[in-house]
Amino acid sequence: TAVNISRRGSKGKIEIEFYSNDDLERVLELLRSREF
């Protein structure tokens, strides 16, 4: 799973590339389980 982070000043973008539905589910599960 590739991750690209780009930043412009105080804003930015995080792009997560996934290769299958299983990859997507794993990424979503990880994001949901974290407190920010």
N, C-alpha and C positions, 0 to 999 in steps of 0.2 A: 504494500500500500504506500503510494507516494504522497508526500505532503509538501506543499509549497506555501511559504509565508512571505507576503510582500507588504511593505510598510511605506506609507507616505505621510510624513509628519506624525500627527497624533492618531491617524486612522490606519487601517490595514485590512488585509484580506487573507483568509486561510482557505486553501483549496486542498481537498482530500480526494485523491484518485483511487477508485476501487475497481476491481477486476471481475467481481462476481457478486451475486446476491449475498453469499456467505460473508464475503469481505465487508460489504455494506452493513450487514447486521452486526458483525463484530465491532466495527468502528462506532456504530450508533450505541451499542451496549457499553463500550468504554466511555463514550462521552456522557451518557446518562448516569453512569456510576460515579462520576467525579463531582466534587463540590468546587465551585470557582469563587 
